[in-house]
């Protein structure tokens, strides 16, 4: 039964990738990338549960910080660009 | 203990799939980020709770607590930045 975790995680990954392919515009893709990083974090947690090594949790901690920085930087860059376009 | 932990892990993965479904189904970028970030936070929290039940040892609980603290501090900020970017680029 525990294989259901991998199944649901795979479904989530496929849906996110389909969203990345189909959705229009930069802001939508940024949301999809943010969700992709959440999927990667979940995969780290699953690997930790399967293998019994705490090292995967350390990886998840570092990855959470890097994903946060990337999302915030891209979001601020997008907003600055939009404000530049709107200004005359 | 084991069954409860794996139940929570499965529930968390299913919540992540629902978040991804929301990304595809919702109409614009603002509501998409609302679906994605909040549901993903809940999913990761539920998965971490399941992991804490699966591995009852202090070495795991310290790291799980640190992850919960980091997620609770960073995801709302990232969500706010995403929302302001989506609102500024409402045309695309």
Backbone of each chain as nested JSON, in Angstrom:
{
  "chains": [
    {"id": "A", "residues": [
      {"number": 1, "name": "UNK", "atoms": {"N": [0.819, -1.212, 0.0], "CA": [0.0, 0.0, 0.0], "C": [0.851, 1.26, 0.0]}},
      {"number": 2, "name": "UNK", "atoms": {"N": [2.05, 1.161, 0.609], "CA": [2.834, 2.395, 0.748], "C": [3.326, 2.915, -0.604]}},
      {"number": 3, "name": "UNK", "atoms": {"N": [3.228, 2.071, -1.643], "CA": [3.662, 2.523, -2.968], "C": [2.741, 3.631, -3.494]}},
      {"number": 4, "name": "UNK", "atoms": {"N": [1.567, 3.782, -2.868], "CA": [0.652, 4.863, -3.258], "C": [1.311, 6.23, -3.139]}},
      {"number": 5, "name": "UNK", "atoms": {"N": [2.252, 6.36, -2.178], "CA": [2.943, 7.648, -2.048], "C": [3.679, 7.998, -3.334]}},
      {"number": 6, "name": "UNK", "atoms": {"N": [4.43, 7.02, -3.866], "CA": [5.154, 7.257, -5.122], "C": [4.184, 7.538, -6.262]}},
      {"number": 7, "name": "UNK", "atoms": {"N": [3.044, 6.801, -6.274], "CA": [2.068, 6.993, -7.363], "C": [1.53, 8.418, -7.347]}},
      {"number": 8, "name": "UNK", "atoms": {"N": [1.101, 8.884, -6.163], "CA": [0.54, 10.24, -6.072], "C": [1.598, 11.291, -6.4]}},
      {"number": 9, "name": "UNK", "atoms": {"N": [2.829, 11.052, -5.946], "CA": [3.901, 11.996, -6.238], "C": [4.174, 12.047, -7.74]}},
      {"number": 10, "name": "UNK", "atoms": {"N": [4.125, 10.886, -8.392], "CA": [4.317, 10.863, -9.845], "C": [3.196, 11.583, -10.568]}},
      {"number": 11, "name": "UNK", "atoms": {"N": [1.947, 11.387, -10.101], "CA": [0.815, 12.095, -10.713], "C": [1.002, 13.601, -10.562]}},
      {"number": 12, "name": "UNK", "atoms": {"N": [1.408, 14.031, -9.359], "CA": [1.622, 15.462, -9.124], "C": [2.699, 16.001, -10.053]}},
      {"number": 13, "name": "UNK", "atoms": {"N": [3.812, 15.249, -10.203], "CA": [4.895, 15.697, -11.082], "C": [4.418, 15.823, -12.521]}},
      {"number": 14, "name": "UNK", "atoms": {"N": [3.66, 14.813, -12.994], "CA": [3.176, 14.863, -14.378], "C": [2.253, 16.062, -14.583]}},
      {"number": 15, "name": "UNK", "atoms": {"N": [1.354, 16.308, -13.601], "CA": [0.436, 17.443, -13.73], "C": [1.204, 18.76, -13.759]}},
      {"number": 16, "name": "UNK", "atoms": {"N": [2.231, 18.891, -12.911], "CA": [3.005, 20.13, -12.885], "C": [3.737, 20.323, -14.205]}},
      {"number": 17, "name": "UNK", "atoms": {"N": [4.312, 19.238, -14.746], "CA": [5.027, 19.361, -16.02], "C": [4.068, 19.72, -17.151]}},
      {"number": 18, "name": "UNK", "atoms": {"N": [2.856, 19.136, -17.124], "CA": [1.852, 19.495, -18.126], "C": [1.468, 20.969, -17.999]}},
      {"number": 19, "name": "UNK", "atoms": {"N": [1.348, 21.451, -16.731], "CA": [1.069, 22.859, -16.521], "C": [2.184, 23.742, -17.056]}},
      {"number": 20, "name": "UNK", "atoms": {"N": [3.425, 23.315, -16.817], "CA": [4.574, 24.068, -17.309], "C": [4.557, 24.153, -18.828]}},
      {"number": 21, "name": "UNK", "atoms": {"N": [4.075, 23.091, -19.48], "CA": [4.033, 23.068, -20.942], "C": [2.876, 23.906, -21.48]}},
      {"number": 22, "name": "UNK", "atoms": {"N": [1.741, 23.862, -20.762], "CA": [0.515, 24.398, -21.344], "C": [0.225, 25.843, -20.95]}},
      {"number": 23, "name": "UNK", "atoms": {"N": [0.594, 26.242, -19.709], "CA": [0.161, 27.554, -19.219], "C": [0.877, 28.69, -19.947]}},
      {"number": 24, "name": "UNK", "atoms": {"N": [0.145, 29.798, -20.203], "CA": [0.765, 30.934, -20.888], "C": [1.402, 31.908, -19.896]}},
      {"number": 25, "name": "UNK", "atoms": {"N": [2.443, 32.602, -20.324], "CA": [2.952, 33.715, -19.539], "C": [3.992, 33.335, -18.504]}},
      {"number": 26, "name": "UNK", "atoms": {"N": [4.834, 34.32, -18.154], "CA": [5.945, 34.052, -17.245], "C": [5.478, 33.797, -15.818]}},
      {"number": 27, "name": "UNK", "atoms": {"N": [4.475, 34.561, -15.357], "CA": [4.035, 34.438, -13.968], "C": [3.483, 33.039, -13.699]}},
      {"number": 28, "name": "UNK", "atoms": {"N": [2.703, 32.502, -14.647], "CA": [2.165, 31.15, -14.481], "C": [3.283, 30.117, -14.407]}},
      {"number": 29, "name": "UNK", "atoms": {"N": [4.296, 30.286, -15.268], "CA": [5.397, 29.319, -15.27], "C": [6.167, 29.39, -13.97]}},
      {"number": 30, "name": "UNK", "atoms": {"N": [6.28, 30.607, -13.403], "CA": [6.988, 30.741, -12.128], "C": [6.233, 29.991, -11.03]}},
      {"number": 31, "name": "UNK", "atoms": {"N": [4.898, 30.091, -11.043], "CA": [4.099, 29.327, -10.064], "C": [4.336, 27.826, -10.253]}},
      {"number": 32, "name": "UNK", "atoms": {"N": [4.387, 27.391, -11.528], "CA": [4.607, 25.96, -11.797], "C": [5.975, 25.52, -11.291]}},
      {"number": 33, "name": "UNK", "atoms": {"N": [7.002, 26.371, -11.474], "CA": [8.344, 26.015, -11.003], "C": [8.359, 25.925, -9.477]}},
      {"number": 34, "name": "UNK", "atoms": {"N": [7.616, 26.843, -8.814], "CA": [7.526, 26.789, -7.353], "C": [6.908, 25.467, -6.901]}},
      {"number": 35, "name": "UNK", "atoms": {"N": [5.856, 25.038, -7.6], "CA": [5.223, 23.767, -7.256], "C": [6.143, 22.588, -7.564]}},
      {"number": 36, "name": "UNK", "atoms": {"N": [6.954, 22.737, -8.613], "CA": [7.933, 21.695, -8.948], "C": [8.941, 21.536, -7.81]}},
      {"number": 37, "name": "UNK", "atoms": {"N": [9.357, 22.663, -7.211], "CA": [10.301, 22.555, -6.092], "C": [9.638, 21.906, -4.885]}},
      {"number": 38, "name": "UNK", "atoms": {"N": [8.321, 22.149, -4.7], "CA": [7.608, 21.464, -3.618], "C": [7.584, 19.954, -3.866]}},
      {"number": 39, "name": "UNK", "atoms": {"N": [7.422, 19.563, -5.145], "CA": [7.465, 18.133, -5.495], "C": [8.84, 17.542, -5.189]}},
      {"number": 40, "name": "UNK", "atoms": {"N": [9.906, 18.304, -5.486], "CA": [11.254, 17.81, -5.209], "C": [11.474, 17.635, -3.711]}},
      {"number": 41, "name": "UNK", "atoms": {"N": [10.939, 18.589, -2.913], "CA": [11.039, 18.459, -1.453], "C": [10.318, 17.202, -0.976]}},
      {"number": 42, "name": "UNK", "atoms": {"N": [9.121, 16.964, -1.524], "CA": [8.374, 15.765, -1.141], "C": [9.147, 14.51, -1.513]}},
      {"number": 43, "name": "UNK", "atoms": {"N": [9.839, 14.545, -2.676], "CA": [10.641, 13.387, -3.076], "C": [11.788, 13.162, -2.096]}},
      {"number": 44, "name": "UNK", "atoms": {"N": [12.398, 14.26, -1.603], "CA": [13.457, 14.136, -0.596], "C": [12.92, 13.462, 0.669]}},
      {"number": 45, "name": "UNK", "atoms": {"N": [11.72, 13.91, 1.115], "CA": [11.14, 13.321, 2.326], "C": [10.855, 11.842, 2.116]}},
      {"number": 46, "name": "UNK", "atoms": {"N": [10.353, 11.5, 0.933], "CA": [10.041, 10.101, 0.635], "C": [11.311, 9.256, 0.62]}},
      {"number": 47, "name": "UNK", "atoms": {"N": [12.397, 9.82, 0.042], "CA": [13.662, 9.092, 0.026], "C": [14.165, 8.866, 1.444]}},
      {"number": 48, "name": "UNK", "atoms": {"N": [13.994, 9.878, 2.314], "CA": [14.41, 9.715, 3.706], "C": [13.613, 8.614, 4.381]}},
      {"number": 49, "name": "UNK", "atoms": {"N": [12.286, 8.576, 4.109], "CA": [11.444, 7.547, 4.735], "C": [11.807, 6.158, 4.231]}},
      {"number": 50, "name": "UNK", "atoms": {"N": [12.109, 6.037, 2.931], "CA": [12.42, 4.721, 2.362], "C": [13.772, 4.203, 2.817]}},
      {"number": 51, "name": "UNK", "atoms": {"N": [14.785, 5.098, 2.838], "CA": [16.144, 4.626, 3.088], "C": [16.509, 4.646, 4.564]}},
      {"number": 52, "name": "UNK", "atoms": {"N": [15.852, 5.502, 5.361], "CA": [16.199, 5.575, 6.775], "C": [17.44, 6.391, 7.063]}},
      {"number": 53, "name": "UNK", "atoms": {"N": [17.896, 7.202, 6.086], "CA": [19.053, 8.078, 6.317], "C": [18.574, 9.486, 6.585]}},
      {"number": 54, "name": "UNK", "atoms": {"N": [19.122, 10.119, 7.647], "CA": [18.726, 11.506, 7.918], "C": [19.349, 12.473, 6.917]}},
      {"number": 55, "name": "UNK", "atoms": {"N": [20.358, 12.02, 6.143], "CA": [21.041, 12.924, 5.211], "C": [20.061, 13.529, 4.21]}},
      {"number": 56, "name": "UNK", "atoms": {"N": [19.02, 12.751, 3.831], "CA": [18.055, 13.28, 2.871], "C": [17.302, 14.475, 3.445]}},
      {"number": 57, "name": "UNK", "atoms": {"N": [17.107, 14.5, 4.772], "CA": [16.434, 15.654, 5.375], "C": [17.331, 16.887, 5.319]}},
      {"number": 58, "name": "UNK", "atoms": {"N": [18.654, 16.681, 5.464], "CA": [19.572, 17.823, 5.321], "C": [19.516, 18.368, 3.902]}},
      {"number": 59, "name": "UNK", "atoms": {"N": [19.462, 17.449, 2.931], "CA": [19.322, 17.881, 1.534], "C": [18.037, 18.684, 1.368]}},
      {"number": 60, "name": "UNK", "atoms": {"N": [16.936, 18.193, 1.954], "CA": [15.649, 18.875, 1.836], "C": [15.724, 20.275, 2.443]}},
      {"number": 61, "name": "UNK", "atoms": {"N": [16.435, 20.409, 3.574], "CA": [16.565, 21.714, 4.23], "C": [17.293, 22.704, 3.319]}},
      {"number": 62, "name": "UNK", "atoms": {"N": [18.44, 22.277, 2.769], "CA": [19.167, 23.158, 1.861], "C": [18.353, 23.496, 0.63]}},
      {"number": 63, "name": "UNK", "atoms": {"N": [17.661, 22.48, 0.078], "CA": [16.888, 22.721, -1.132], "C": [15.728, 23.678, -0.88]}},
      {"number": 64, "name": "UNK", "atoms": {"N": [15.106, 23.579, 0.322], "CA": [14.003, 24.497, 0.646], "C": [14.503, 25.937, 0.645]}},
      {"number": 65, "name": "UNK", "atoms": {"N": [15.69, 26.177, 1.222], "CA": [16.228, 27.541, 1.259], "C": [16.549, 28.048, -0.149]}},
      {"number": 66, "name": "UNK", "atoms": {"N": [17.176, 27.189, -0.98], "CA": [17.545, 27.622, -2.33], "C": [16.298, 27.889, -3.17]}},
      {"number": 67, "name": "UNK", "atoms": {"N": [15.274, 27.021, -3.037], "CA": [14.049, 27.211, -3.81], "C": [13.356, 28.504, -3.392]}},
      {"number": 68, "name": "UNK", "atoms": {"N": [13.383, 28.8, -2.097], "CA": [12.79, 30.056, -1.617], "C": [13.499, 31.256, -2.245]}},
      {"number": 69, "name": "UNK", "atoms": {"N": [14.836, 31.254, -2.197], "CA": [15.595, 32.374, -2.778], "C": [15.295, 32.528, -4.256]}},
      {"number": 70, "name": "UNK", "atoms": {"N": [15.28, 31.405, -4.996], "CA": [15.042, 31.471, -6.437], "C": [13.663, 32.049, -6.727]}},
      {"number": 71, "name": "UNK", "atoms": {"N": [12.633, 31.556, -6.007], "CA": [11.278, 32.047, -6.266], "C": [11.168, 33.54, -5.989]}},
      {"number": 72, "name": "UNK", "atoms": {"N": [11.725, 33.984, -4.848], "CA": [11.6, 35.401, -4.492], "C": [12.351, 36.278, -5.491]}},
      {"number": 73, "name": "UNK", "atoms": {"N": [13.558, 35.857, -5.884], "CA": [14.332, 36.663, -6.838], "C": [13.604, 36.777, -8.174]}},
      {"number": 74, "name": "UNK", "atoms": {"N": [13.102, 35.653, -8.701], "CA": [12.404, 35.704, -9.985], "C": [11.131, 36.528, -9.891]}},
      {"number": 75, "name": "UNK", "atoms": {"N": [10.41, 36.398, -8.762], "CA": [9.158, 37.149, -8.625], "C": [9.438, 38.648, -8.587]}},
      {"number": 76, "name": "UNK", "atoms": {"N": [10.479, 39.06, -7.851], "CA": [10.8, 40.487, -7.804], "C": [11.268, 40.985, -9.167]}},
      {"number": 77, "name": "UNK", "atoms": {"N": [12.042, 40.14, -9.892], "CA": [12.488, 40.55, -11.224], "C": [11.298, 40.738, -12.156]}},
      {"number": 78, "name": "UNK", "atoms": {"N": [10.328, 39.813, -12.096], "CA": [9.129, 39.926, -12.942], "C": [8.348, 41.188, -12.609]}},
      {"number": 79, "name": "UNK", "atoms": {"N": [8.203, 41.469, -11.3], "CA": [7.429, 42.64, -10.908], "C": [8.123, 43.923, -11.366]}},
      {"number": 80, "name": "UNK", "atoms": {"N": [9.456, 43.982, -11.208], "CA": [10.192, 45.172, -11.635], "C": [10.041, 45.388, -13.136]}},
      {"number": 81, "name": "UNK", "atoms": {"N": [10.096, 44.282, -13.901], "CA": [9.943, 44.393, -15.351], "C": [8.558, 44.904, -15.716]}},
      {"number": 82, "name": "UNK", "atoms": {"N": [7.526, 44.375, -15.029], "CA": [6.158, 44.807, -15.319], "C": [5.973, 46.277, -14.984]}},
      {"number": 83, "name": "UNK", "atoms": {"N": [6.576, 46.742, -13.878], "CA": [6.435, 48.154, -13.524], "C": [7.144, 49.047, -14.528]}},
      {"number": 84, "name": "UNK", "atoms": {"N": [8.301, 48.558, -15.057], "CA": [9.0, 49.332, -16.074], "C": [8.165, 49.456, -17.339]}},
      {"number": 85, "name": "UNK", "atoms": {"N": [7.474, 48.356, -17.699], "CA": [6.647, 48.393, -18.9], "C": [5.469, 49.339, -18.727]}},
      {"number": 86, "name": "UNK", "atoms": {"N": [4.896, 49.355, -17.496], "CA": [3.71, 50.17, -17.271], "C": [4.054, 51.654, -17.212]}},
      {"number": 87, "name": "UNK", "atoms": {"N": [5.269, 51.984, -16.733], "CA": [5.646, 53.397, -16.655], "C": [5.84, 53.945, -18.069]}},
      {"number": 88, "name": "UNK", "atoms": {"N": [5.466, 55.193, -18.313], "CA": [5.59, 55.778, -19.657], "C": [7.059, 56.045, -20.036]}}
    ]},
    {"id": "B", "residues": [
      {"number": 1, "name": "UNK", "atoms": {"N": [1.829, 2.699, 14.665], "CA": [2.737, 3.833, 14.427], "C": [3.157, 3.865, 12.966]}},
      {"number": 2, "name": "UNK", "atoms": {"N": [3.559, 2.682, 12.469], "CA": [4.009, 2.616, 11.093], "C": [2.883, 2.905, 10.104]}},
      {"number": 3, "name": "UNK", "atoms": {"N": [1.712, 2.275, 10.375], "CA": [0.581, 2.468, 9.463], "C": [0.136, 3.921, 9.466]}},
      {"number": 4, "name": "UNK", "atoms": {"N": [0.096, 4.542, 10.651], "CA": [-0.329, 5.947, 10.721], "C": [0.656, 6.844, 9.979]}},
      {"number": 5, "name": "UNK", "atoms": {"N": [1.951, 6.557, 10.149], "CA": [2.955, 7.367, 9.454], "C": [2.819, 7.271, 7.953]}},
      {"number": 6, "name": "UNK", "atoms": {"N": [2.65, 6.034, 7.429], "CA": [2.527, 5.886, 5.977], "C": [1.214, 6.472, 5.476]}},
      {"number": 7, "name": "UNK", "atoms": {"N": [0.145, 6.385, 6.297], "CA": [-1.116, 7.022, 5.897], "C": [-0.919, 8.521, 5.705]}},
      {"number": 8, "name": "UNK", "atoms": {"N": [-0.18, 9.135, 6.65], "CA": [0.059, 10.577, 6.518], "C": [0.928, 10.885, 5.299]}},
      {"number": 9, "name": "UNK", "atoms": {"N": [1.918, 10.012, 5.015], "CA": [2.752, 10.243, 3.827], "C": [1.911, 10.185, 2.555]}},
      {"number": 10, "name": "UNK", "atoms": {"N": [1.008, 9.166, 2.467], "CA": [0.154, 9.032, 1.279], "C": [-0.767, 10.236, 1.156]}},
      {"number": 11, "name": "UNK", "atoms": {"N": [-1.324, 10.676, 2.312], "CA": [-2.22, 11.837, 2.305], "C": [-1.483, 13.08, 1.808]}},
      {"number": 12, "name": "UNK", "atoms": {"N": [-0.227, 13.249, 2.252], "CA": [0.546, 14.405, 1.814], "C": [0.8, 14.378, 0.316]}},
      {"number": 13, "name": "UNK", "atoms": {"N": [1.154, 13.198, -0.211], "CA": [1.394, 13.094, -1.661], "C": [0.111, 13.361, -2.439]}},
      {"number": 14, "name": "UNK", "atoms": {"N": [-1.034, 12.89, -1.915], "CA": [-2.307, 13.138, -2.591], "C": [-2.637, 14.631, -2.577]}},
      {"number": 15, "name": "UNK", "atoms": {"N": [-2.336, 15.314, -1.467], "CA": [-2.573, 16.764, -1.405], "C": [-1.707, 17.509, -2.42]}},
      {"number": 16, "name": "UNK", "atoms": {"N": [-0.47, 17.013, -2.618], "CA": [0.399, 17.625, -3.622], "C": [-0.193, 17.445, -5.015]}},
      {"number": 17, "name": "UNK", "atoms": {"N": [-0.776, 16.263, -5.264], "CA": [-1.417, 16.035, -6.568], "C": [-2.606, 16.973, -6.742]}},
      {"number": 18, "name": "UNK", "atoms": {"N": [-3.364, 17.225, -5.658], "CA": [-4.496, 18.156, -5.746], "C": [-3.999, 19.569, -6.047]}},
      {"number": 19, "name": "UNK", "atoms": {"N": [-2.866, 19.959, -5.418], "CA": [-2.292, 21.278, -5.7], "C": [-1.914, 21.395, -7.171]}},
      {"number": 20, "name": "UNK", "atoms": {"N": [-1.324, 20.322, -7.731], "CA": [-0.941, 20.349, -9.141], "C": [-2.181, 20.414, -10.027]}},
      {"number": 21, "name": "UNK", "atoms": {"N": [-3.253, 19.726, -9.613], "CA": [-4.506, 19.801, -10.368], "C": [-5.058, 21.221, -10.351]}},
      {"number": 22, "name": "UNK", "atoms": {"N": [-4.958, 21.889, -9.178], "CA": [-5.396, 23.27, -9.087], "C": [-4.612, 24.183, -10.014]}},
      {"number": 23, "name": "UNK", "atoms": {"N": [-3.311, 23.896, -10.165], "CA": [-2.491, 24.679, -11.086], "C": [-3.035, 24.596, -12.507]}},
      {"number": 24, "name": "UNK", "atoms": {"N": [-3.529, 23.416, -12.884], "CA": [-4.034, 23.258, -14.251], "C": [-5.446, 23.808, -14.422]}},
      {"number": 25, "name": "UNK", "atoms": {"N": [-6.27, 23.706, -13.364], "CA": [-7.694, 23.98, -13.541], "C": [-8.084, 25.436, -13.307]}},
      {"number": 26, "name": "UNK", "atoms": {"N": [-7.318, 26.159, -12.47], "CA": [-7.759, 27.501, -12.093], "C": [-7.495, 28.511, -13.211]}},
      {"number": 27, "name": "UNK", "atoms": {"N": [-8.257, 29.621, -13.238], "CA": [-8.261, 30.464, -14.433], "C": [-7.071, 31.411, -14.599]}},
      {"number": 28, "name": "UNK", "atoms": {"N": [-6.531, 32.037, -13.523], "CA": [-5.462, 33.017, -13.764], "C": [-4.318, 32.829, -12.767]}},
      {"number": 29, "name": "UNK", "atoms": {"N": [-3.228, 33.583, -12.989], "CA": [-1.989, 33.351, -12.241], "C": [-2.177, 33.571, -10.737]}},
      {"number": 30, "name": "UNK", "atoms": {"N": [-2.998, 34.567, -10.371], "CA": [-3.172, 34.868, -8.95], "C": [-3.825, 33.692, -8.221]}},
      {"number": 31, "name": "UNK", "atoms": {"N": [-4.916, 33.159, -8.782], "CA": [-5.572, 32.029, -8.11], "C": [-4.733, 30.767, -8.226]}},
      {"number": 32, "name": "UNK", "atoms": {"N": [-3.918, 30.65, -9.286], "CA": [-3.05, 29.486, -9.401], "C": [-2.014, 29.473, -8.288]}},
      {"number": 33, "name": "UNK", "atoms": {"N": [-1.422, 30.643, -7.99], "CA": [-0.426, 30.634, -6.911], "C": [-1.105, 30.399, -5.567]}},
      {"number": 34, "name": "UNK", "atoms": {"N": [-2.367, 30.861, -5.426], "CA": [-3.104, 30.602, -4.187], "C": [-3.284, 29.103, -3.984]}},
      {"number": 35, "name": "UNK", "atoms": {"N": [-3.643, 28.385, -5.064], "CA": [-3.811, 26.935, -4.945], "C": [-2.475, 26.265, -4.686]}},
      {"number": 36, "name": "UNK", "atoms": {"N": [-1.452, 26.671, -5.452], "CA": [-0.188, 25.945, -5.407], "C": [0.517, 26.091, -4.058]}},
      {"number": 37, "name": "UNK", "atoms": {"N": [0.689, 27.336, -3.581], "CA": [1.533, 27.504, -2.402], "C": [0.875, 26.99, -1.125]}},
      {"number": 38, "name": "UNK", "atoms": {"N": [-0.423, 27.276, -0.948], "CA": [-1.038, 26.861, 0.323], "C": [-1.195, 25.353, 0.412]}},
      {"number": 39, "name": "UNK", "atoms": {"N": [-1.688, 24.744, -0.676], "CA": [-1.861, 23.294, -0.648], "C": [-0.518, 22.578, -0.541]}},
      {"number": 40, "name": "UNK", "atoms": {"N": [0.523, 23.147, -1.189], "CA": [1.836, 22.502, -1.119], "C": [2.404, 22.582, 0.292]}},
      {"number": 41, "name": "UNK", "atoms": {"N": [2.187, 23.724, 0.977], "CA": [2.65, 23.83, 2.361], "C": [1.978, 22.787, 3.236]}},
      {"number": 42, "name": "UNK", "atoms": {"N": [0.657, 22.659, 3.087], "CA": [-0.068, 21.668, 3.888], "C": [0.425, 20.258, 3.575]}},
      {"number": 43, "name": "UNK", "atoms": {"N": [0.65, 19.988, 2.273], "CA": [1.09, 18.642, 1.883], "C": [2.44, 18.317, 2.513]}},
      {"number": 44, "name": "UNK", "atoms": {"N": [3.381, 19.266, 2.434], "CA": [4.704, 19.003, 3.001], "C": [4.626, 18.866, 4.519]}},
      {"number": 45, "name": "UNK", "atoms": {"N": [3.771, 19.668, 5.169], "CA": [3.607, 19.548, 6.616], "C": [3.069, 18.19, 7.016]}},
      {"number": 46, "name": "UNK", "atoms": {"N": [2.072, 17.71, 6.261], "CA": [1.492, 16.395, 6.564], "C": [2.527, 15.292, 6.342]}},
      {"number": 47, "name": "UNK", "atoms": {"N": [3.317, 15.415, 5.249], "CA": [4.351, 14.409, 4.996], "C": [5.408, 14.418, 6.103]}},
      {"number": 48, "name": "UNK", "atoms": {"N": [5.766, 15.613, 6.594], "CA": [6.763, 15.691, 7.672], "C": [6.221, 15.075, 8.951]}},
      {"number": 49, "name": "UNK", "atoms": {"N": [4.911, 15.287, 9.232], "CA": [4.309, 14.667, 10.417], "C": [4.34, 13.146, 10.295]}},
      {"number": 50, "name": "UNK", "atoms": {"N": [4.046, 12.644, 9.093], "CA": [4.115, 11.2, 8.884], "C": [5.514, 10.666, 9.078]}},
      {"number": 51, "name": "UNK", "atoms": {"N": [6.522, 11.423, 8.603], "CA": [7.912, 11.008, 8.77], "C": [8.301, 10.981, 10.248]}},
      {"number": 52, "name": "UNK", "atoms": {"N": [7.794, 11.962, 11.019], "CA": [8.092, 11.986, 12.452], "C": [7.497, 10.768, 13.151]}},
      {"number": 53, "name": "UNK", "atoms": {"N": [6.337, 10.28, 12.664], "CA": [5.754, 9.066, 13.244], "C": [6.537, 7.827, 12.815]}},
      {"number": 54, "name": "UNK", "atoms": {"N": [7.048, 7.836, 11.582], "CA": [7.759, 6.659, 11.061], "C": [9.099, 6.464, 11.739]}},
      {"number": 55, "name": "UNK", "atoms": {"N": [9.791, 7.558, 12.068], "CA": [11.15, 7.469, 12.612], "C": [11.175, 8.131, 13.981]}},
      {"number": 56, "name": "UNK", "atoms": {"N": [10.771, 7.443, 15.022], "CA": [10.718, 8.081, 16.347], "C": [12.103, 8.155, 16.995]}},
      {"number": 57, "name": "UNK", "atoms": {"N": [12.908, 9.114, 16.566], "CA": [14.235, 9.305, 17.155], "C": [14.561, 10.793, 17.157]}},
      {"number": 58, "name": "UNK", "atoms": {"N": [15.284, 11.282, 18.184], "CA": [15.575, 12.72, 18.275], "C": [16.33, 13.261, 17.072]}},
      {"number": 59, "name": "UNK", "atoms": {"N": [17.258, 12.451, 16.487], "CA": [18.015, 12.937, 15.328], "C": [17.076, 13.297, 14.187]}},
      {"number": 60, "name": "UNK", "atoms": {"N": [15.97, 12.556, 14.053], "CA": [14.996, 12.88, 12.998], "C": [14.14, 14.061, 13.402]}},
      {"number": 61, "name": "UNK", "atoms": {"N": [13.734, 14.097, 14.675], "CA": [12.79, 15.146, 15.089], "C": [13.418, 16.533, 15.002]}},
      {"number": 62, "name": "UNK", "atoms": {"N": [14.737, 16.619, 15.296], "CA": [15.409, 17.921, 15.194], "C": [15.338, 18.433, 13.759]}},
      {"number": 63, "name": "UNK", "atoms": {"N": [15.674, 17.542, 12.795], "CA": [15.679, 17.973, 11.393], "C": [14.268, 18.265, 10.898]}},
      {"number": 64, "name": "UNK", "atoms": {"N": [13.299, 17.454, 11.344], "CA": [11.916, 17.7, 10.924], "C": [11.419, 19.034, 11.477]}},
      {"number": 65, "name": "UNK", "atoms": {"N": [11.772, 19.314, 12.744], "CA": [11.381, 20.595, 13.326], "C": [12.005, 21.758, 12.59]}},
      {"number": 66, "name": "UNK", "atoms": {"N": [13.296, 21.617, 12.216], "CA": [13.96, 22.685, 11.466], "C": [13.288, 22.888, 10.116]}},
      {"number": 67, "name": "UNK", "atoms": {"N": [12.931, 21.778, 9.446], "CA": [12.262, 21.897, 8.142], "C": [10.907, 22.58, 8.274]}},
      {"number": 68, "name": "UNK", "atoms": {"N": [10.138, 22.197, 9.308], "CA": [8.829, 22.832, 9.503], "C": [9.001, 24.324, 9.747]}},
      {"number": 69, "name": "UNK", "atoms": {"N": [10.008, 24.693, 10.568], "CA": [10.236, 26.118, 10.85], "C": [10.623, 26.866, 9.574]}},
      {"number": 70, "name": "UNK", "atoms": {"N": [11.535, 26.269, 8.777], "CA": [11.97, 26.93, 7.541], "C": [10.802, 27.088, 6.578]}},
      {"number": 71, "name": "UNK", "atoms": {"N": [9.994, 26.018, 6.434], "CA": [8.861, 26.104, 5.507], "C": [7.849, 27.138, 5.982]}},
      {"number": 72, "name": "UNK", "atoms": {"N": [7.555, 27.147, 7.298], "CA": [6.565, 28.094, 7.817], "C": [7.054, 29.521, 7.67]}},
      {"number": 73, "name": "UNK", "atoms": {"N": [8.388, 29.738, 7.682], "CA": [8.897, 31.106, 7.556], "C": [9.001, 31.538, 6.103]}},
      {"number": 74, "name": "UNK", "atoms": {"N": [9.383, 30.614, 5.196], "CA": [9.706, 31.044, 3.839], "C": [8.542, 30.958, 2.863]}},
      {"number": 75, "name": "UNK", "atoms": {"N": [7.669, 29.955, 2.994], "CA": [6.631, 29.781, 1.968], "C": [5.67, 30.972, 1.902]}},
      {"number": 76, "name": "UNK", "atoms": {"N": [5.224, 31.553, 3.041], "CA": [4.352, 32.73, 2.918], "C": [5.032, 33.901, 2.218]}},
      {"number": 77, "name": "UNK", "atoms": {"N": [6.356, 34.085, 2.455], "CA": [7.069, 35.182, 1.795], "C": [7.137, 34.924, 0.29]}},
      {"number": 78, "name": "UNK", "atoms": {"N": [7.487, 33.7, -0.08], "CA": [7.553, 33.36, -1.505], "C": [6.18, 33.499, -2.149]}},
      {"number": 79, "name": "UNK", "atoms": {"N": [5.137, 33.086, -1.42], "CA": [3.773, 33.188, -1.946], "C": [3.387, 34.649, -2.167]}},
      {"number": 80, "name": "UNK", "atoms": {"N": [3.773, 35.521, -1.213], "CA": [3.47, 36.943, -1.347], "C": [4.185, 37.534, -2.554]}},
      {"number": 81, "name": "UNK", "atoms": {"N": [5.473, 37.157, -2.732], "CA": [6.22, 37.669, -3.883], "C": [5.599, 37.193, -5.188]}},
      {"number": 82, "name": "UNK", "atoms": {"N": [5.207, 35.911, -5.236], "CA": [4.546, 35.373, -6.435], "C": [3.253, 36.123, -6.716]}},
      {"number": 83, "name": "UNK", "atoms": {"N": [2.477, 36.39, -5.647], "CA": [1.197, 37.067, -5.842], "C": [1.406, 38.472, -6.37]}},
      {"number": 84, "name": "UNK", "atoms": {"N": [2.405, 39.186, -5.835], "CA": [2.61, 40.559, -6.308], "C": [3.116, 40.554, -7.745]}},
      {"number": 85, "name": "UNK", "atoms": {"N": [3.942, 39.561, -8.112], "CA": [4.382, 39.464, -9.506], "C": [3.205, 39.152, -10.421]}},
      {"number": 86, "name": "UNK", "atoms": {"N": [2.324, 38.226, -9.969], "CA": [1.172, 37.861, -10.791], "C": [0.221, 39.038, -10.947]}},
      {"number": 87, "name": "UNK", "atoms": {"N": [0.053, 39.833, -9.871], "CA": [-0.857, 40.983, -9.953], "C": [-0.284, 42.069, -10.846]}},
      {"number": 88, "name": "UNK", "atoms": {"N": [1.056, 42.232, -10.803], "CA": [1.668, 43.266, -11.641], "C": [1.593, 42.896, -13.115]}},
      {"number": 89, "name": "UNK", "atoms": {"N": [1.617, 41.599, -13.424], "CA": [1.544, 41.154, -14.815], "C": [0.194, 40.526, -15.089]}},
      {"number": 90, "name": "UNK", "atoms": {"N": [-0.888, 41.218, -14.738], "CA": [-2.217, 40.63, -14.845], "C": [-2.602, 40.368, -16.294]}},
      {"number": 91, "name": "UNK", "atoms": {"N": [-1.881, 41.033, -17.253], "CA": [-2.305, 40.905, -18.644], "C": [-1.901, 39.574, -19.248]}},
      {"number": 92, "name": "UNK", "atoms": {"N": [-0.841, 38.911, -18.716], "CA": [-0.429, 37.67, -19.389], "C": [-0.629, 36.429, -18.56]}}
    ]}
  ]
}
